[in-house]
Amino acid sequence: MQKEQRRLLDRLGDGNYGVKGNAIEDVTCLPGTRVNILEHIDDWVRSTSGSERVLWIRGMAGRGKSTIASTVAHSWKFRASCAIFHFRRGQDALNARLVCALARQLGSSSVSEVKQAVLESIRENEDIANQQLSEQFKILLVASLGTLKEHLYPILIIVDAIDECHDAKDVVDFVRLIHRHSSSFPTNVRFLLTCRPEAALLRALEPNGWNEVDLDSAPQVSDDLTRFIHHACTQIRNDHGLPESWPSSGDISRLADISQGLFQWARTAITYIGNGSPVDRLRDLLRRQATWSGLDELYHQILSKAVDNLRQEPEKQQLLRSVLGTLVVAPHPVSLEVIAAFYGDSEIFEGMEQYNITHFLRRDVLVDLTSLLHIPTSASEPVRFMHTSIRDLLVCKQRCQADSYHIEAIQYHQQLARLSLGFMLKALRENICNLSDLSQAISEIQHVAERDVSTALRYCCRAWSIHLTGGPGWSESNKDVTKSHMSDFESFSREKVLGWIEVMSVIGATSEALKCGLKRCSREIFGSLSLVNLWNDVHRFIAAFLEPISFGPLHIYASALPHCPRETELWSLYSSSAKVRILGGHQMSTWPSTLWTRSVDGYWIHVAFSADGSLVISVTDRLECQLWDTETGRQLDESLTVHDGLVQCLCLSLDGRVIARGYRDGTIRLWDIHAERGLDQLLTGHDRAVSNIWFSPDDRVIASTSYDRTVRLWDVQTGSQLGQLLTDHYDATCSVKVSFAPDSRVLASGSGDNAVRLWDTRTGRQLGEPLTGHDREVRCVCFSPDGRVLASGSGDKTIRLWDTQTRSQLGGPLTGHDGTVCSVCFAPDSRVVASGSWDNTIRLWDTRTGRQSGEPLTG
């Protein structure tokens, strides 16, 4: 039974991250401090009111939000089913595990009913870790906890520092999911959120009417800080055998005043005082009060002292910078073991065993930074910054007072790319875990994987591509470094790719490998077309055989590789590793032109891509809307049965989150992919079928055109119409085409009246007179990326360029096409415009001279 429970929980990935996202989680409020706030939270947890499911704590950096969150978790650990997740800036690849990490903790609950409900949800959806946030939320939290209507004890879910999530839209989606599914949870389910008062989060949180605690205006902070500092100083005094008179009550009061209400300042200062000579350090801090006041000033003093103490030992000083740089750019947790593996070849470690290296790092290199870094006793536990604000300072040149500790992220991405590639070249090998049974699933070999795949190798396999592509433009700045990197990368690509895929399979990260290999190579960066082709093969290989590779690593060689097309770079380099040969059957020579195919009952009537190409949305004649992963062909969500009436057009927002559907009856429906339900309002107003829909670049406005000869603008969030009807296009023989300006404030439209019109998207009013000059209908319009030029194409076979400021035509018409110009598009630098025509050609034009560039593109 326990083995099966562990197997199911392992389907959710590593549950430790998020639970221990930073050293702050090990700190709880000192007894007697934050009393009113903690009592308020306790009363809220005990409440059985279904209208009070969420409480959120807001406050600036350093106010103690994470400490309060951890205190609540510790307090309720044995009185409720409790799960906690700490977002941490800089580890974006792991923040995506939010729901799975929470569910894993609930699935390990000591309360049997809660544990079984979560485990059953996992059992019925074992691939849930690969699903989208909304699907995970619905299945792991809503569906499982929704079965516990009669459960008596609280179920407490804590999400700390949601402002530190890399993509604010992801956490806004999470907040909206809580709001929209709130009524589906039992009344004893509680969500506690903490965040800084950032605009996007406030817009998502404030309208919900949830309980709120504002730490920026909380009373009695000074008293709590004084009590905290007094308690900490007492411990320091006892540890160092200092007299009872140290420190004086005046010194404690001055420290509380300097902290300016910031618990993070007080905590860092106290740690700093206690890690040296307490009397001297306290005297120095109080004597130079102006220098140490504020978080930045406190950090500066500690960092400067740590660097300066190593000025006579430049190798140690450089190693200190390397450790800080590693912690700043690492997308996954880094332990002393990993740091020792990366920098163990340094001359300073010559002759040392790994244990001695980690001990040396802790004792001789990082000793003066223990007030800023959490350095666990165990070398396998992650080293982390005590607070996100420390990392923020290190990467900001303007805030760093000395270059000696400023971290240039690009430089350390380069360094870690080289180290990761070098480490994998040495450590990767075929069948790294010495397995022999094809039928063994990954969940059954984790004890072997822990033994044979080191934490350093795991980190390298997951992070190398992030580091390799983490410095755009770095190849130009240092060609020697580039050459060295590319040599390692080429060796890795030609010798160790299957070993890398194997490790990713062993650690349950095959889907991650698919995304890792997708966009990592280009001829411009790596200078080799064969490498581009090889990594295209790697992507196709993982996508085509994702299921067997995800099941077990040996299937790479026994099930997948034998079916690899024989004229590919991958087969050419790695065919000797195939354990099975196809003799009588057919082996493809090249990858098929189709990435994947899917069949449905009925037929497709509309298909659209997301802006980044990662999603495909489709609508069938049976009025089912489906979402697909373009890499694997996997359906991401259950089909959504759409509004009664035929879909006329389809459009995805640029961020890929909202789908707009236009219908023959003149209505528009919006579907929030992550929230799995339509937005608040059905958009009504058109009298005839909706012909097209466009999202503005900021995704806040929708423009719709209709056969009723109008253009309408809509607010995406409220569903309300913006401003007046855009009705001046009087000829309905040609549908209206529109384009948003890059700043989303202006809309251009063209239609069968031969004119181009500009509109204010906030008021719906026409800006100036129509732009005239075309002799026939306007078939397409497009703004340049810099917003200065508008291009229009027409049935008169010409393209015209317009100055958006003066609304005058730039030069004469661009002529050359023999048919209607049906599409125009600008290059990213706005210097070239491309046009497509019914004459079956594409032509490129210089926007400054109006001349055609080269010959027409045909085919």
N, C-alpha and C positions, 0 to 999 in steps of 0.2 A: 504493500500500500504506500509506504513512504517513498519507495523508488518511483512509483507512478506519479506521485505528487511532485517529486523533484523534476521528473521528466516534463510534466506539464508546465511547471514554473519556469523551467529552462527555455521553454518556447517563447517566453517574454524577454529573453536576453538577460544581461547582467542587471540585477536589481540593486546593486550597491551604489552605482552612480546616481546622484540625486539625493540619496539618503545621506551620503557623506560627501557633499559637493565642496565643502570648505571646512577649515578649522573652526569657523564660527559655530558649526553645528554641535561641537563638543562643549559649548559654553551656554550656561543657563543663567537666568537672572538670579542675582544674590537674594537670598531670603530677606524679606522686608523692603525690597525695591519693586517698583512697578506694580504695587499692590492693587491700586484701583483698576488699572488696565487688565491685569490678570483675573481679577474677580469679575470684571465685566465680561471677559471672554468665557470664563467658567459658567457664568449664568447663561450665556448664549448657547453654549454646548448642551447644557442640561435642558434648555427650553424644548418644548414639543410643538412649538408653532411652526407650521409648514411654510409660513411667509418669511421666516428668518433663517433660511438655509445657508446664507452666505454672510460672512463678515470679512471686511478687508481693512488692512492696516496700511496707512500711507505715511511717508516721512522721508526727509532728505537723507542722503548718504551719511552713515555714522550714527543715526538716531537709535539703533538697537533693534531694528525690525527682525533680523534673523535670530537674534538672541531670544526675543519674545516668542517667535515661532517655535524654536527648539524647546523653550521652557514649556510651552503648551503641549508639545509632543511628548516630552518626558513626563509631564504631570498626568497625561491621560493614557499613557502607554498600557497600564494595567486596568484601566477603568473603561476602555473603549477599544474598538477596532480602529487602529490609527495608522495612517500612511502619510509620509512627508516627502516632498521633493524640493530641492534647492537648485534653482537656476544659477548658473555661473557663467559670466561673460568670458569669451575666449575658448569655450569648449562646446562650440555650436553643433558639432557632429553628434554629441551625446544628449543635447537638450531635446532632441526629437524623441527620446525614450520616456517622456513625461508620463503618459497614461500607463504604459507597460510597467514602469517602475512603481507607480502607485498600486496598480493591480497586483503586482508580485508581492508587495508587502501585505495587502489585504488577503491574498491567497496563502500567506504564511501566518495568518492571524491565529491567536490562541482561541478565538471564538469559533466553534465548529461550524455554525450556520453560515457565517460570512465566508470562511475558508472554502467550504464546499460549493457555495454559490459561484464564487470566482473560478474555482477549478473546473466546474461544469461548463462554464462559458468558454474557458480555454479548450477543454476537450472537444467541444463542438466547433471550434474555430481555431485550429492549431496553427494556421498561418497568420494569425491576427497581428503579429509583430510587424508584418510587411504591409499592413493595411494603412490607410490614411488616418489622420488624427480623429476625424469625425466617426469613422467606423470603429476604431478602438474605444472611443468614449462611449459609443452606443452599446457595444457588446460587453466590454469589460466592466463598465461602471453602471450605465443605465439598466441594461438587461439583467445583470447579475444581482445588483443591489435592489432592483425593483421587485425581486421575488421575496424580499424580507420585510413585507408590510407589517408583520406582527412582531418583528424583532424589537426587544426592549432596550438594548444598550446603544449608546451613541456610536456612530460610524463617522470618524473625523478624518477628513482629507485636507492636508496642509500643503500649499504651494507657495514657496518663499521666493522673493526677489523676481517676480515675473517681469520686471523691467529689464532684467539682464538677458532675457531671451534674445537671440540674434535678430530674429525677424519679429517685429512688433505685431505684424498681422497674424502670426501663428498664435500668439498668446491672446490677442483680441478674439480670435476664433474660439479659443478655449473658454474665455469668459462668456462668449455668446452661447456656447454649447451648454454651459452650466445654466444660464438664464432660460434657454429654450426648453431644456429637459427637466427643469426644476420640479415641475409637478409630477414627474414620473418617479422621483425618488421618495422613499419613505420619509416621514417627518423627522426621523432621528439622524438623517444624513446631514452632515455639516461640512461646508467648504470654508477654509480660512486662507485668505490670500494676503500677501504683503508686496508692496511696490513703492518705488519713488513716485512722486507726483508728476509723471510725464504726460504730455497732452493726449497722445493716442490712447493711453490706458484710462485716463480720466474720462475721455469721451465714451469709452466702453463701460466703465464702472458706475459713474455717477447717475445716469438715468434709471438704473435698475432699482433705486430706493433701498439698497442693501445697508445693513449695519456698517458703520464706519468708525475707525479710530484714527485720529489725526495726531501723530506724534510731534509734529511741528508746533502744535498749540497745546500739548499736554501739560498740565500743571505739575508741580512738585518735582520737576526734573532735576533741579539743582540739589534738592535734598537727597534724591536717589543717587546722584553722582557722588555726593559727599560720602554717603554711606558705603558705596562701592569702593571708593578710593581708600577710605579708612580701613575697610576690611582687607583689601589687597595689601596695603602698607603694613598692616599687622602681621600678615603672613610673611612678608619680606623681612620684617624685623626679627621674627622668630627664626626664620631660616638662616639669617646671617648673624644671629646673636647680638643684635644692636640694642642699645639702652631703651628703656621704656619711653623716654622723652622723644624718641625719633619715630615718626616726624611730628613736628608740632601741629597743633590744631590750625594755626595760621597757614602753615605750609599746605595742609590738606585743603583748606578753603581756597587758597590761591590756585591749586591744581584744578579744583572744581570750576573756578572762574575761567581759567585758561581754556578748559575743554569746551566752553560755549555750548553746552547742552549736547555734545557729541560723545556718546558712549564709546565709539570706536577710537576717538582720540584718547580718552581716559584709559582704555584697555591697552592700547599700543604703548602709551607713555609708561604705564605701570610695568608692563612686561620689559620694556627697555631699562627702567630703573632697576628692576630685580635681577637682570641678567649681567650686571656689571657690579661696580662698587656703588651700592645704593646711596650712600651719603654723598659721594662726589657727583653722581649723576643727577640726583635730585637738586643739589645746590646749583649745578650748571644749568639745569633746565629752568629753575626759578630765576637765576641771575640774568639769563638771556631770554626772558619771557617773550618778548616780541618776536624773536627768531623762531621759537618753537610753537607759537600759537597757530591754530588751524591745522587741518590734516596734512596739507601739502608741506607746510613748514616742518611739521613733526617728521614726516617721511624723509624730507631733504636732509635733516640733521642725522637721522639714523643711517641713511644710505651713504652720505658723505663720509661719516665716521668709519663705516665698514670698508669702503673703498680705500680711504686714506690709511687705515691700519695695515693694508697690504701693499703700500706703495714701495716698500723695499723688496717685495717678492712679486715681480710682474707676472710670473706664471700663475700664481694663485689669484692675482687680481683679474687676469684674463679668464680664468676658470670661473670666478664669481660672476663675471659678466655673461659667460656662456650659459651658466645655470639660470640666471635671470631671463636671458633671451629665450631659452628653451621653455621655461614656464609661461612666458608671455605668448608665444606663438603655437604652443602645443594644442592640437585639437582634441586630444585625449589625455587622461590623467597620466602623470609622469612620476615615477618613484625614484628613490636613490639608486635602486638596482638598474633602472633604465639609464639614468644619468651616468652611472659607473660604466655601463656597457658602451655608451656613446663616447665618453672622454677617457676611458681607461688606458688608451694607447699613449696618452700624454707622458712626456718624460718624467713629469713630477710623480707619476705612479709606477715607475719602473720597478719591477720585482714584487709588486704588491698583489695579494690575492683580492678577489672582489670584496670580501668582507672588510678587509683593511681599507679598501678604497672608499666604501660607503662610510666607514667610521671616520676616515680622514676628511671627507666632504662635510660631514656633520660637525666635526671638532675644529678643523683648521680653516675651512673655506667659508662656511655659512654661519659660523658661531656668532657673528655680530648682527645677524639678520633674523634671529629667532623671534623678535618682536613683530616682524613683518611676514615671516614665513611659518607655516605649520610644517614641522619636520617630525614625522612620527618616529617612534622607537623602532618599529619594524621597517626594514629597508624596502620591503615590498609594498608598503602603503604609500599612497600618492603624497607628494610634496605640493603644497598649494599656498597661494597668497592668503593672508589672514582676511583680506577684504578686497573687493573688486576695485576700490578706489586706488589701491597701490599699483595695480596693473595699468589703470587709466593714466596715472601720472608717468609711469615709465615709458609709455609709447608716445607721449605728447612732448615734443621738443620744446614747445613754448613754456610748458610747466616745469620741465626739468631745468634746474639751475646749473647743472654740470653735464658735459658730454660723457663724463666717465661712467655714468649709469643710465644715460638715455638709451633706450632699446629701439633700434631701427629694425622693424619687423622683417623687411625684405632680406636683410643680411642674415638673420637667423633662420628664415625659411631656407635660404641657400645652404647654410651650414647643416641644417638637419636633413635636407634632401640628400646631400653628399653622405652624411653619416648613415642615414637609413638605407640608401642603396648599397653602400659598402657592407653594412651589417647583413643585409639579405643575401648578398653575393656569397658571403662566407657561411651563412647558417642554413639557407634553404637547400633541401634535397628531396628527392622522390621518396614517398612513403615515410615521412618524417617521424610518424608515430609507430612504425613497424607493424602495421595492421595486416591481417591475413583474411579477414572475413568480410566479404562484400555486403552481407546482409545486416551488418551492424550499423545502426543509425548513429548520427552524431551525438545524440543525447546519451548513448550507451558507452561512449569512449572518452568522456570528459576527464575522468581520472587519469587516463593515459595522456591526454592533451595537456593537462596541467603539468605533467612531468616532462614532456618532450618539447613543448612549445613555450619558450621563455617569455616573460612579460616584455622584454625588449624586442623580441621578434614580433610579437603581437602588435606592439606599438608601430614598428616599422612597416609592417604589412598594411596597416590601416591608415597610416599617415603619410607615407612617402609621396603620394601623388598630390596631396594638399600642399606639402612643402615644395615640391618641384614646380608647381604652378602658382606658388604664393607670392612671387615677385615679378609682376609684369614689367617687361622692359629691362630686366636685369642683365640679359645677355649682352646688351650694348655697352653696359657700364664696365664690365670686366670679362673680356673675351677669354682670358686664360681660365677663369673660374668656370665659364660656360663650357669650354672645351672639356674640362675635367668632369663636370657634371654629366655631359652628354656621353662621354666615354663610359662612365659607370652605368648610365641609363641604357646605353646600347648593349652592354654586356648583360645587364639584368634582363633586358627584353629577349635577347637571343639565347640565354642559358637558363633562366630561373622563372619564367612566367608561369609554367605549370606548377612549380613549387609554391609560388605565391598564391595561385588559385587554391591549391590544396590547403594551405594554412587558413585562408579565408573560409574555406568550407569547414575545417576543423573547429574554428572558433565561432561558427554560426553566422558568418558575415558574407555569405555568397552574394546576396542582393547588393550589399555595399560594394563588393568587388565589381559588380556590373556597372554601377554608377561611377566607380573609381576609374575604370578603364575607358569610359565613353569619350571624354573630352580632353584627354591628356596629351595627345600628340598632334602636331601639325608640322608640315614641311618647313614652315618659316622658323619654328622654334628648334626643331631637331635636325634639320638639314638633310633628312633622308626619307625619300618616298617609301622605301621598303619598311621603315619603322612605322610610318603612317598606316601602311597596308597591314602590317602585323597587328597593330593595336585595333584596327577595324576588325580584323579576324578575331582577336581576343574578345571584343565586345559581342560579336555575333556568336562566338562559341559559348560564352557564358549564358547569353540570352536563350540560345537554342536548347541548351542542356541544363537549364537552371534547376529543374526538379531533381534529376539524379545527382548532380553535384551538391546540391543542398542536403540531400539525404546522407551521403557519405563520400569522403574524399577519394576512395579507391575507384569510384565510378568515373572519375576524370580520365583514368587510363583504360578502364575496362568497358565503359559504356559510351562515353562522349567522344574521346579522341579517335576511336576507330571509324566514326562516322563523319569526321572532319573532312571537308572537301579537299581533294588531293592536289589542287593547283593553288592552294593558299600559302602565304608565308608561314602560317602557323604549322601546317602539315609539313612543309619543307624543313622546318627547324626541329620539330618535335615528334615526327612520325615514329621514330625508333622507340618512343616511350609507350606506344599503344600495346596493350596486352592481348588484344584480339585483332585478327586480320579478317577482312571481308574478302572471301575468295569467289564465291559464286554469285553473290548479290551485287547490287548496284551501289557504287560509292560516288557521290556527287563530285564533279570537278571544281565547281565554284559555288559560292553561296547563292541561294535563290534570290531573285530580285525582290521577292516579297519577304518582309521581315516576319510577318505572321498573318494568318487569315482567321477570321471568326465568322461563324454562320449564325443566323437567327431565324426564327419563324417569321416569314414575311420578307420584306425587302427594306433596304436603307433608303431614306428620303433626304437626310441631311447629315453631314459630317463636318466637324470643325476641330482645329488644333488650338491648344493653348499657346500663348505667346512664346514660351520657352521650348515648345515642341515636346514636352514631357507627357502631355495628356491628349487624348482624343475623345471628343464627345460625339455621340451618334444618336439619331432619332429614327425609329422604324415606322413603317406604315401602321403598326399596331399601337402607335403613340407611346412607345417606351423610350425613355432617355437613358443612355448607358454611358459610363465613363471607363476608359481603358488606359492602361499604361503603355505608352508607345514602344518602350523597349522590350517588354515581355509579352504584350498582348493580354495581360491579366486584367480581368474586370475588377475595378477598384471598389465599386459600390453596387448595392442591389439596384436593379432597374427602377427608375422613377416613372410611374405612369403619369403622362402629362395631361394637361387640360383638354377637355373635350373640344375637338376641332383640329383641323390639320395644321401642322407647323409649316410656316411659310419661309422662315429664315432663322438662323442660329448664329450666336456670337458669344465668345468667351472674353471675359475681362482680361486685361493684360497681365494681371497677377495670377490668372488661371483659377480664380476662386469662385467667380460668379458666372453663371450661364444665363444668357438672355434669349428667350424664344419668342418670335413673332408669329401671329396666327392669322388665318384667313378672315377671322371675324373682327380683325382690327385690334385685338388685345395683345398685350405683352406680358409674359410671365418671367420672373427671375427665380433662379435656383442657386442657393449658396451651397457649393459642393461640400464644404466642411461642416456646415450646420445641418445638412440633409433635409432642408425644408425650404419652401419658398420664402422670399422676404415678405415683409409685412403686408404689402399691397399689390393687388393686381393693377397693372397699368392700363387704363382705359381712356379712350379719347378719339382714336382714329375711327372713321366711318367705313373704311374699306380695308382690304387686306394690307398687312404690314409687309413692305417689300424688302427692307433692309434695316439692320441695327448696327450701331457703332458705339464702342466705349471711348470716352475721352482718355487721354494719356494718364491722368491721375485716377482713373476708374471711378470718379465721383458722379459723372454725368453720362447719360445714354442719349444718343440721337437716334430717332427712328423716322423712316420715311414710309409713305403709304401711297396706295393708288388713289387716295382722296386728294392728292396733290399738295399735301402738307408735310412739313418737317416739325417734329415735336422734340423737346428736350425734357429729360426726366432726371430727378434726383435719385440716385441708386439707393440711398439709405432709406428715404421716406416714401419713395414711389410717387411723389407729387410732381406735377408738371411745372417746369421752370419757365417763367415769363410768358410771352405771347406766342401764339401760333406763328410758325414761319410759313406763310401762305403765298408769297409773291411769285412763285413759279407757276405760271398759269397753263403751261402746256403739259398735259399728262401723257403724251405719246411716248415719252421717254421717262423712266423712273429717275428720281432725284438721287444724285451721288453727293456724298459729303466727306469732309476731312476736318479733323480737329487740329488747331495749332498746337505746338509742343507744350505751351503753358495752359492748355485746356480752356482758355478764356474766349477764343474766337473759333467760330465754325464757318467753313466755306461750303457752299452748295452750288451745284450746277445741274441743269436739266434741259428739257426740250425747248426752252425759250431762248436758247443760245447765249445765256448770260451766266456769270458767276456772281454770287452774292456772299457777303460777309455778315456774320451775325454775332452779337454779344451773347455768350452762352448763359450769362447770369440774368439778363433781362429779356432775352428773345428778340431784341430790337435789331433791325438792320443797320449796319454801319456804312454810312455813305451811300453813294449810288452804285448800281450794278456795274460789274466789270464787263464791258462789251467789246466785241471784236470778232468773235467766232461767227461764221456764216451758217452753221448748223448746230444741232444739239450738242451740249457739253456732256461727254460720256464719263469723265473722270476728273477729279481734283486731288491735289496732294500738297501739303506744306513741306518745306525743307526742314531738316532737323534743327537748324538754327532759327527758324520762324521768320526769316527775312524774305523768303521767296515763296510764291504760290504757283504751282504748275497746273494747267488745265489741258485736257485733251478732248478732241471734238470729232464729230462726224464730218467736219470739213477737212479731215486728214492732217490737221496741224496741231502743234503744241504751242501754247503761249505761256510766257513767264510774267508774273506780276510782282511788283514791289509792294509788300504788305503794309508798309508805312505810308507811302504816297498813293497807293492804289492805282498806280499807273503801270502800263505795260513796259517791260524791259526789252527793248529792241523789237525786232520784227518777229513774225511767227516762225517757228521751227518747222521746216517743210522737208519732205523726203518720203513719207509714207504714202502708199498707194491705196490705203483703205482707212476706215474709221479708226481713230486712236482710242482704244478702250481701257488703257491703264497707263499710269505714270507713277514713278517712284524715284526718290532721291537717294544718292549714296550718303553714308553717315557724315561725310565732311561737307555736304551740301553743294559740292562743286560739280557733280555730275547728276544728270537726271536721265533715267531710263524710260523708254516708252514702248508699249506693246500695241500691235495693230492687228486688224482683221486681214492685213496683207501677209500674215504669218511671219513677221519679222519683229525683232527687238532692236531698237537703236539707242545709242548712248550719245548724250549731248553735253557739251561744256556750258555750264550755266553762265559763265562770265562772257563768253564770246558768242554763244548761240550756235556754234558750229558742231557738226556731227563728228563724233570721235570714232575713227576707224570705219570699217565696213559693217553693214547690218548683220546682226546675228540671226542665222537661219537654221532650220532643222526641223 
